[in-house]
Amino acid sequence: MMRPMKLAGSQLLFGEGCLEHLKSLNTKRTSIVIGGSSMIKSGMLDTVRAYLQEAGAETMVIDGVEPDPAFSTVVRGAEQMKEFGPDLIVALGGGSVMDAAKAMWVYYEHPELTTLEELLEANPFPKLRKKAIFCCIPSTAGTASEVSRSVVISDKETGMKHGLGNMEMMPDIAICDPQVTMSMPDKITAETGMDALTHAVEALASTRANYIGDILATQAALDIFTYLPKAYENGNDGEAREHMLNASMAAGMAFTNVSLGIVHSMAHTLGGCFHIAHGLGDAMLLPYVIDFNSQDERAAEIYRQLAEKAGGTNLADMVRELNKKLNIPTGFCEVISDEAAYMNRLDDMAMAASADGCTKTNPIKPSLQQFKELFIKAYKGE
């Protein structure tokens, strides 16, 4: 049976200049969550604060959200929110910032929750919006957390990443202004862009794929093949930046409703075990998984049709060629130097990937041995 779809929150804005929408929001106290210094250096934080002040809001900033945000960062931010009492929370940054801010929102609204386990195991999921609504302003074109129900939070004690998804965490407002992404370095442009392509390809092949999801994911993939190399080569190409942000958003709408596949299961695992950046992991794994999934007739036909629409014949080879243009390595041996450590963790990695929620909707559910073989191929670049 098809699940109910939710494509975004109550307000979705995209296109150059849409950041000004902040001036029209009904807010008195706004917490702004950011990562490092990029949004400060680019002037975007000042712009966002100025617009919110025009709306009549007092603002405060929660900074220092790291890549693969830790639960301790979530707790720190939630405590700052409890002291300030925002009626609006704005996440200004990439996927890690948006994920961390969503989790902060939950713990701000529900002070009775004190551990990560309580949230991971919560049934029913805690209701939100009694204290604040949530707005995302993405600075990268890839994760689509602005239109996603999901978060990934790291447990620094175990080193593992924990994914959690619930429609309650869908942001109320998504503001996708390409100007915010103009300061993205080429490496981040490449990796987040390939994350978006992976979202699109996996949504198309998902066992929950449907008509609306296919329309969104197909156009997203085609735009990424066209515009990602342009955005990578010239970060000041406004047209390419806008197309990439829109494509990321569309792919996000698709996958948050129809789910993903084992590229994400394996990338989550590699991120937890070896701290491989998520977009890089997706990019490197995608061609291997396309080849593996092509054993399934339905998936093979989906890949064939997408390749044809994108002007090629073999989707896995097209992804490899795109990776080459983006200077993305072919094998994890190029980024994980300790081969023995990698091979020693194959059993654990296979079990973790198998248990990942994204595996459920992959065209083929691999055995543990097949997962290990895929991890080995991806390491050696075979």
C-alpha positions as CSV (number, residue, x, y, z in Angstrom):
1,M,0.0,0.0,0.0
2,M,1.3,3.5,-0.9
3,R,2.2,5.7,2.0
4,P,0.9,9.3,2.2
5,M,3.2,11.8,0.6
6,K,4.4,15.1,2.0
7,L,6.5,17.1,-0.4
8,A,7.5,19.9,1.9
9,G,6.3,22.0,4.8
10,S,3.8,24.8,4.7
11,Q,6.1,27.2,2.8
12,L,8.6,26.4,0.0
13,L,10.5,29.1,-1.7
14,F,13.2,28.9,-4.4
15,G,15.0,31.2,-6.8
16,E,17.3,34.1,-6.5
17,G,16.1,36.7,-3.9
18,C,13.7,34.5,-2.1
19,L,15.7,34.9,1.1
20,E,13.9,38.2,1.6
21,H,10.8,36.2,2.6
22,L,12.3,36.2,6.1
23,K,11.1,39.8,6.4
24,S,7.5,38.6,6.2
25,L,7.6,36.0,8.9
26,N,5.7,36.4,12.1
27,T,8.4,35.9,14.7
28,K,9.5,37.7,17.9
29,R,12.4,35.5,19.0
30,T,14.5,33.5,16.5
31,S,17.4,31.1,17.1
32,I,19.7,30.8,14.1
33,V,21.9,27.6,13.9
34,I,25.1,27.7,11.9
35,G,28.2,25.6,11.4
36,G,31.7,27.1,11.3
37,S,32.5,30.5,9.9
38,S,31.5,30.2,6.2
39,M,28.1,31.9,6.7
40,I,29.8,34.7,8.7
41,K,32.5,35.2,6.2
42,S,30.1,35.3,3.2
43,G,27.9,37.8,5.0
44,M,24.9,35.5,4.9
45,L,24.4,35.4,8.6
46,D,24.3,39.2,8.8
47,T,21.8,39.3,5.9
48,V,19.5,36.7,7.6
49,R,19.7,38.6,10.9
50,A,18.9,41.9,9.2
51,Y,15.8,40.4,7.5
52,L,14.6,38.9,10.7
53,Q,15.1,42.1,12.6
54,E,13.0,43.8,9.9
55,A,10.3,41.3,10.8
56,G,10.6,42.5,14.4
57,A,12.5,39.6,15.8
58,E,15.2,39.4,18.4
59,T,17.8,36.9,17.2
60,M,20.5,34.8,18.8
61,V,23.0,32.5,17.1
62,I,24.0,28.9,18.0
63,D,27.3,28.2,16.2
64,G,29.9,25.4,16.0
65,V,27.8,22.6,14.5
66,E,30.5,20.2,13.1
67,P,30.3,17.8,10.2
68,D,28.5,14.6,11.3
69,P,27.0,16.5,14.3
70,A,27.4,14.9,17.7
71,F,24.6,14.4,20.2
72,S,26.5,16.6,22.6
73,T,26.2,19.4,20.1
74,V,22.4,18.8,19.9
75,V,22.1,19.0,23.7
76,R,24.2,22.2,23.8
77,G,22.0,23.9,21.2
78,A,18.8,22.7,22.8
79,E,19.9,24.2,26.2
80,Q,20.6,27.5,24.5
81,M,17.2,27.4,23.0
82,K,15.6,26.7,26.3
83,E,17.2,29.8,27.8
84,F,16.3,32.0,24.9
85,G,12.8,30.7,24.1
86,P,12.5,31.1,20.3
87,D,9.2,30.9,18.4
88,L,11.2,30.3,15.2
89,I,14.3,28.2,14.6
90,V,16.4,28.9,11.5
91,A,19.0,26.4,10.3
92,L,21.4,28.3,8.0
93,G,24.0,25.9,6.5
94,G,24.6,22.5,5.0
95,G,23.1,19.1,5.9
96,S,24.9,18.7,9.2
97,V,23.6,22.1,10.4
98,M,20.0,21.4,9.3
99,D,20.1,17.9,10.9
100,A,21.5,19.2,14.2
101,A,19.0,22.0,14.3
102,K,16.1,19.6,13.7
103,A,17.3,17.5,16.6
104,M,17.8,20.6,18.8
105,W,14.2,21.5,18.0
106,V,12.9,18.2,19.3
107,Y,14.9,18.4,22.6
108,Y,13.9,22.1,23.0
109,E,10.2,21.2,22.7
110,H,10.6,18.1,24.9
111,P,12.9,18.8,27.8
112,E,11.8,15.5,29.3
113,L,14.0,13.8,26.7
114,T,17.6,13.6,27.8
115,T,19.3,10.8,25.8
116,L,19.7,9.9,22.1
117,E,18.2,6.5,22.8
118,E,15.0,8.0,24.0
119,L,14.5,9.8,20.7
120,L,15.6,6.9,18.6
121,E,13.1,4.6,20.3
122,A,10.3,7.1,20.8
123,N,6.9,5.6,19.8
124,P,4.9,7.7,19.1
125,F,7.3,10.3,17.9
126,P,7.2,13.5,20.0
127,K,4.9,16.2,18.7
128,L,6.5,19.5,17.7
129,R,5.4,23.1,17.0
130,K,4.1,23.8,20.5
131,K,7.0,26.3,21.1
132,A,8.5,27.0,17.7
133,I,8.2,26.4,14.0
134,F,11.3,25.5,11.9
135,C,12.9,27.0,8.8
136,C,15.8,25.7,6.7
137,I,18.1,27.8,4.5
138,P,20.5,25.4,2.7
139,S,24.0,26.6,1.9
140,T,24.8,23.5,-0.1
141,A,23.0,21.7,-2.9
142,G,22.9,18.1,-1.9
143,T,21.4,16.9,1.3
144,A,17.9,18.4,0.8
145,S,17.4,18.3,4.6
146,E,15.2,21.4,4.0
147,V,12.5,19.1,2.5
148,S,13.4,16.0,4.4
149,R,11.9,14.3,7.4
150,S,15.3,12.8,8.3
151,V,18.3,13.5,10.5
152,V,21.6,11.8,11.0
153,I,23.3,12.3,14.4
154,S,26.6,10.8,15.5
155,D,27.2,9.0,18.8
156,K,30.8,9.9,19.5
157,E,31.1,7.2,22.2
158,T,30.5,4.4,19.8
159,G,31.5,6.2,16.6
160,M,28.3,5.2,14.9
161,K,25.9,7.4,13.0
162,H,22.2,7.1,13.8
163,G,19.6,8.0,11.1
164,L,16.0,8.9,12.2
165,G,13.1,9.9,10.1
166,N,9.6,11.2,10.9
167,M,7.3,13.5,9.0
168,E,7.0,15.5,12.3
169,M,10.5,16.8,11.5
170,M,9.7,18.1,8.1
171,P,10.7,21.8,8.1
172,D,7.8,24.2,8.1
173,I,9.6,26.7,5.8
174,A,12.3,26.0,3.2
175,I,14.1,28.9,1.6
176,C,16.3,27.8,-1.3
177,D,18.1,30.9,-2.5
178,P,21.1,30.1,-4.8
179,Q,22.9,33.2,-3.5
180,V,23.4,31.4,-0.2
181,T,25.3,28.6,-2.0
182,M,27.7,30.8,-4.0
183,S,30.5,30.5,-1.4
184,M,30.6,26.7,-1.5
185,P,34.1,25.5,-2.3
186,D,34.5,23.2,-5.4
187,K,35.1,20.1,-3.3
188,I,32.0,20.6,-1.3
189,T,30.1,21.4,-4.5
190,A,31.2,18.1,-6.0
191,E,30.4,15.9,-3.0
192,T,27.1,17.4,-2.1
193,G,26.0,17.4,-5.7
194,M,26.8,13.7,-6.0
195,D,24.8,13.2,-2.8
196,A,21.8,14.8,-4.6
197,L,22.4,12.6,-7.7
198,T,22.4,9.5,-5.5
199,H,19.1,10.6,-3.9
200,A,17.6,10.9,-7.3
201,V,18.9,7.6,-8.7
202,E,18.0,5.6,-5.5
203,A,14.6,7.1,-5.3
204,L,13.9,6.0,-8.9
205,A,15.0,2.4,-8.1
206,S,13.4,2.3,-4.7
207,T,10.8,-0.5,-4.2
208,R,8.4,2.3,-3.0
209,A,8.9,4.4,-6.1
210,N,5.8,6.1,-7.5
211,Y,4.6,8.5,-10.2
212,I,5.3,11.8,-8.4
213,G,8.6,10.7,-7.0
214,D,9.7,9.5,-10.4
215,I,8.9,12.9,-12.0
216,L,10.9,14.8,-9.4
217,A,13.8,12.4,-9.3
218,T,14.2,12.1,-13.1
219,Q,14.3,15.8,-13.7
220,A,16.7,16.3,-10.7
221,A,19.1,13.7,-12.1
222,L,19.1,15.2,-15.6
223,D,19.8,18.7,-14.2
224,I,22.6,17.4,-12.0
225,F,24.3,15.7,-15.0
226,T,24.1,19.0,-16.8
227,Y,24.8,21.6,-14.2
228,L,27.0,20.0,-11.5
229,P,30.2,20.1,-13.7
230,K,29.4,23.8,-14.5
231,A,29.0,24.7,-10.8
232,Y,32.1,22.8,-10.0
233,E,34.2,24.5,-12.6
234,N,32.8,28.0,-11.9
235,G,31.4,28.6,-8.4
236,N,30.2,32.0,-9.6
237,D,27.9,30.5,-12.3
238,G,24.5,31.7,-10.9
239,E,22.5,29.6,-13.3
240,A,24.3,26.4,-12.5
241,R,24.0,27.2,-8.7
242,E,20.3,27.7,-9.0
243,H,19.7,24.6,-11.1
244,M,21.7,22.5,-8.6
245,L,19.8,23.9,-5.6
246,N,16.5,23.2,-7.3
247,A,17.6,19.7,-8.4
248,S,18.7,18.9,-4.9
249,M,15.4,20.0,-3.5
250,A,13.4,18.0,-6.0
251,A,15.5,14.9,-5.3
252,G,14.9,15.4,-1.6
253,M,11.2,15.6,-2.1
254,A,11.4,12.3,-3.9
255,F,13.6,10.3,-1.5
256,T,12.0,11.6,1.7
257,N,8.7,10.0,0.5
258,V,9.9,6.8,-1.3
259,S,13.2,6.2,0.6
260,L,16.7,5.2,-0.7
261,G,18.9,2.2,-1.2
262,I,22.2,0.6,-0.2
263,V,24.4,3.4,-1.5
264,H,23.2,5.2,1.6
265,S,23.3,2.2,3.8
266,M,27.0,1.7,2.9
267,A,27.9,5.4,3.0
268,H,26.3,5.7,6.5
269,T,28.4,2.8,7.6
270,L,31.7,4.1,6.1
271,G,31.0,7.5,7.7
272,G,30.6,5.9,11.1
273,C,33.6,3.6,10.8
274,F,36.1,5.7,8.9
275,H,34.7,9.3,8.9
276,I,34.2,9.4,5.2
277,A,32.2,12.5,4.2
278,H,28.7,11.4,3.3
279,G,28.6,12.9,-0.2
280,L,32.0,11.5,-1.1
281,G,30.9,8.1,0.1
282,D,27.8,8.3,-2.0
283,A,29.7,9.4,-5.1
284,M,32.2,6.6,-4.9
285,L,29.7,3.8,-4.1
286,L,27.0,4.8,-6.6
287,P,28.5,3.1,-9.8
288,Y,29.2,-0.1,-7.9
289,V,25.7,-0.3,-6.6
290,I,24.2,0.5,-10.0
291,D,26.1,-2.4,-11.4
292,F,25.0,-4.7,-8.5
293,N,21.4,-3.7,-8.7
294,S,21.3,-4.2,-12.5
295,Q,20.9,-7.9,-11.7
296,D,17.3,-6.9,-11.0
297,E,15.4,-6.5,-14.3
298,R,13.2,-3.6,-13.1
299,A,16.2,-1.7,-11.7
300,A,18.2,-2.3,-14.9
301,E,15.4,-0.9,-17.0
302,I,15.1,2.2,-14.8
303,Y,18.9,2.8,-15.1
304,R,18.8,2.3,-18.9
305,Q,15.9,4.8,-19.3
306,L,17.6,7.4,-17.2
307,A,20.9,7.0,-19.0
308,E,19.1,7.4,-22.4
309,K,17.4,10.5,-21.2
310,A,20.8,11.9,-20.1
311,G,22.3,11.2,-23.5
312,G,24.2,8.0,-22.7
313,T,23.8,4.2,-22.6
314,N,25.3,2.9,-19.3
315,L,24.4,4.8,-16.2
316,A,27.2,3.4,-14.0
317,D,29.8,4.5,-16.6
318,M,28.2,7.9,-16.8
319,V,28.5,8.3,-13.1
320,R,32.1,7.2,-13.2
321,E,32.8,9.8,-15.9
322,L,31.1,12.5,-13.9
323,N,33.1,11.5,-10.8
324,K,36.3,11.8,-12.9
325,K,35.3,15.4,-14.0
326,L,34.8,16.2,-10.3
327,N,38.1,14.7,-9.2
328,I,36.4,12.1,-7.0
329,P,38.5,8.9,-6.4
330,T,37.4,5.6,-7.8
331,G,38.4,3.5,-4.8
332,F,38.4,4.0,-1.0
333,C,42.0,2.8,-0.9
334,E,42.8,6.4,-2.0
335,V,41.2,7.9,1.1
336,I,41.5,5.1,3.7
337,S,45.2,4.2,3.7
338,D,45.0,1.4,6.3
339,E,43.8,-1.5,4.2
340,A,44.1,-4.0,7.1
341,A,41.9,-1.9,9.3
342,Y,39.3,-1.7,6.5
343,M,39.3,-5.4,5.8
344,N,39.2,-6.3,9.5
345,R,35.9,-4.4,9.8
346,L,34.1,-6.0,6.8
347,D,31.9,-8.2,8.9
348,D,30.8,-5.3,11.1
349,M,30.3,-3.1,8.1
350,A,28.2,-5.7,6.3
351,M,26.0,-6.1,9.4
352,A,25.6,-2.4,9.9
353,A,24.7,-1.8,6.2
354,S,22.3,-4.7,6.2
355,A,20.5,-3.3,9.3
356,D,20.3,0.3,7.9
357,G,16.8,1.4,7.1
358,C,17.7,2.3,3.5
359,T,18.4,-1.3,2.7
360,K,14.7,-2.2,3.0
361,T,13.8,-0.3,-0.2
362,N,16.8,-1.3,-2.4
363,P,15.9,-3.3,-5.5
364,I,17.9,-6.3,-4.1
365,K,18.5,-6.9,-0.4
366,P,22.2,-8.1,-0.4
367,S,23.3,-11.0,1.8
368,L,26.1,-10.2,4.3
369,Q,28.6,-11.8,1.9
370,Q,27.4,-9.7,-1.0
371,F,27.7,-6.5,1.2
372,K,31.3,-7.6,2.0
373,E,32.1,-8.1,-1.7
374,L,30.7,-4.7,-2.5
375,F,32.8,-3.0,0.2
376,I,35.9,-4.8,-1.1
377,K,35.2,-3.8,-4.8
378,A,34.6,-0.2,-3.7
379,Y,37.9,-0.2,-1.7
380,K,40.0,-1.6,-4.4
381,G,38.3,0.5,-7.2
382,E,37.6,-2.6,-9.2
